[in-house]
Amino acid sequence: DADIRIRRVSVLTPVGTALIGRAEGAVIDCEFPAGTLRRLAILRISKNGPKPESAGIFRRESVRRMGDATSEANRPPHVASERRDLERMSFI
């Protein structure tokens, strides 16, 4: 999944964390595990990663508690669906 050689960065790494919320063209200083400090420029952000199911990420199904009298049809739209649109991002 995360592989710097093919320019995929995990958000769980210091570099990935530093990139969260940044836009194309942003320049950041980031310290790498070896202690080296590098200046990184975000040239492009691609949101065309693998589909969530192929990445081992599945949407959660609604779980109804016993005694819950509210039917799925009567719930407001934002409550009825717990589907999450997950995207894996590649920082290039």
C-alpha positions in Angstrom: 0.0 0.0 0.0 2.3 2.8 1.2 5.5 2.6 -0.9 7.7 5.7 -1.4 9.3 4.1 -4.5 6.0 4.4 -6.3 5.1 7.6 -4.6 2.4 6.3 -2.2 2.6 7.8 1.3 0.7 6.4 4.2 -1.0 9.0 6.4 0.3 7.1 9.4 3.8 8.2 8.8 5.3 11.6 9.8 5.5 12.6 6.1 1.9 11.5 5.5 0.7 13.4 8.6 2.5 16.6 7.5 0.7 16.3 4.1 -2.8 16.1 5.5 -4.9 19.0 4.5 -2.3 20.5 2.2 -3.1 21.7 -1.3 -1.2 21.3 -4.6 1.7 23.8 -4.6 2.2 23.7 -0.8 5.8 23.5 0.4 6.5 21.8 3.8 9.6 21.0 5.8 9.5 17.4 7.1 11.9 15.4 9.3 12.5 11.9 8.1 13.2 8.9 10.5 16.9 9.1 9.8 16.9 12.7 11.2 17.3 14.4 7.9 15.1 17.5 7.2 13.8 17.8 3.7 11.6 20.4 2.0 8.8 18.8 0.1 6.6 20.4 -2.6 3.2 18.9 -3.4 3.1 18.9 -7.2 -0.1 16.9 -7.6 -2.7 15.2 -5.5 -4.4 12.1 -7.0 -7.6 10.7 -5.6 -7.6 7.7 -8.0 -6.4 5.1 -5.5 -7.9 1.6 -5.2 -11.6 1.1 -4.4 -12.2 0.8 -0.7 -13.3 -2.9 -1.0 -10.1 -3.8 -2.9 -8.0 -2.1 -0.2 -9.6 -4.2 2.5 -11.8 -1.3 3.7 -15.5 -2.1 3.8 -18.4 0.1 4.6 -20.0 -0.4 7.9 -23.5 -1.9 8.0 -26.1 -0.4 10.2 -26.6 -2.2 13.5 -29.9 -1.9 15.1 -30.1 -2.3 18.9 -32.7 -4.5 20.4 -35.7 -2.4 21.3 -35.0 0.2 18.7 -38.5 1.0 17.4 -37.3 3.5 14.7 -37.5 1.8 11.3 -35.0 2.5 8.6 -37.6 4.2 6.5 -38.5 6.7 9.2 -35.0 7.8 10.0 -33.6 11.1 8.6 -31.4 10.5 5.5 -28.2 11.4 7.3 -28.9 8.7 9.9 -30.3 6.0 7.6 -27.0 5.5 5.8 -23.7 4.9 7.4 -21.9 4.5 4.1 -18.6 6.2 4.1 -16.9 7.4 0.9 -13.3 6.5 1.5 -10.5 7.4 -0.9 -6.9 6.5 -0.7 -4.8 9.4 -1.8 -1.4 9.3 -3.5 0.8 12.3 -2.9 3.0 12.9 -5.9 
